[in-house]
Amino acid sequence: MKKVIEYFISAFDTYSKGASARKVSAFSIMLCIIVAHAAWIKKCFMENDFSLLTTVLTIDYAFVGTLLGLTTYEKIKLKTDEKPT
């Protein structure tokens, strides 16, 4: 656990030893999303109202699918941009 903490802390240094800014940003955003979902689910259980569950799951699926699609598109684009030797 100590190595993981050092890895994330070293991302804020100017050295290339730690995590990249993209990874730290993605981790922070995903952590916020998890907290927001946990709060929403707690509210749903307290009020016994799950009417928006399918909407939230659809938005989550679309978000994850978009992120995976963008990564895949970027890799495919890089492969097609390479010139044969």
C-alpha positions as CSV (number, residue, x, y, z in Angstrom):
1,M,0.0,0.0,0.0
2,K,2.9,2.3,0.7
3,K,4.2,1.9,-2.8
4,V,0.8,2.8,-4.3
5,I,0.6,5.9,-2.2
6,E,4.2,6.9,-3.2
7,Y,3.3,6.2,-6.9
8,F,0.4,8.6,-6.7
9,I,2.2,11.3,-4.7
10,S,5.2,11.2,-7.1
11,A,2.8,12.1,-9.9
12,F,2.9,15.6,-8.7
13,D,6.7,15.8,-8.9
14,T,8.4,17.0,-12.0
15,Y,10.2,13.6,-12.4
16,S,8.8,10.9,-14.6
17,K,8.9,8.3,-11.8
18,G,5.2,8.5,-10.8
19,A,1.8,8.1,-12.3
20,S,0.9,10.3,-15.3
21,A,-1.5,13.2,-14.9
22,R,-4.0,11.4,-17.1
23,K,-4.1,8.4,-14.8
24,V,-4.4,10.5,-11.7
25,S,-7.2,12.6,-13.3
26,A,-9.1,9.5,-14.4
27,F,-8.7,8.0,-10.9
28,S,-10.0,11.2,-9.3
29,I,-13.0,11.4,-11.6
30,M,-13.9,7.7,-11.1
31,L,-13.6,8.1,-7.3
32,C,-16.1,11.1,-7.5
33,I,-18.4,9.0,-9.6
34,I,-18.3,6.1,-7.2
35,V,-19.1,8.5,-4.2
36,A,-22.0,10.1,-6.1
37,H,-23.4,6.7,-7.0
38,A,-23.1,5.5,-3.4
39,A,-24.9,8.6,-2.2
40,W,-27.6,8.1,-4.8
41,I,-28.1,4.5,-3.9
42,K,-28.3,5.3,-0.2
43,K,-31.0,7.9,-1.0
44,C,-32.9,5.3,-3.1
45,F,-32.9,2.8,-0.3
46,M,-34.0,5.4,2.3
47,E,-36.9,6.5,0.1
48,N,-37.5,3.1,-1.5
49,D,-37.6,4.7,-4.9
50,F,-35.6,3.0,-7.7
51,S,-37.5,4.6,-10.6
52,L,-34.3,6.1,-12.1
53,L,-32.2,3.0,-11.8
54,T,-32.4,2.1,-15.5
55,T,-31.6,5.7,-16.6
56,V,-28.5,5.8,-14.3
57,L,-27.3,2.4,-15.5
58,T,-27.8,3.4,-19.2
59,I,-25.8,6.6,-18.6
60,D,-23.0,4.7,-16.9
61,Y,-23.0,2.1,-19.7
62,A,-22.8,4.9,-22.4
63,F,-20.0,6.7,-20.5
64,V,-17.9,3.6,-20.2
65,G,-18.6,2.5,-23.7
66,T,-17.6,5.9,-25.0
67,L,-14.4,5.9,-23.1
68,L,-13.5,2.4,-24.3
69,G,-14.5,3.4,-27.8
70,L,-12.3,6.5,-27.8
71,T,-9.3,4.4,-26.6
72,T,-9.9,1.8,-29.3
73,Y,-10.4,4.5,-32.0
74,E,-7.2,6.1,-30.9
75,K,-5.2,2.9,-31.2
76,I,-6.8,2.0,-34.6
77,K,-6.1,5.5,-35.9
78,L,-2.4,5.3,-34.8
79,K,-2.0,2.0,-36.6
80,T,-3.5,3.3,-39.8
81,D,-1.4,6.5,-39.7
82,E,1.8,4.5,-39.7
83,K,3.5,4.5,-43.1
84,P,4.8,1.1,-44.3
85,T,8.5,1.0,-44.9
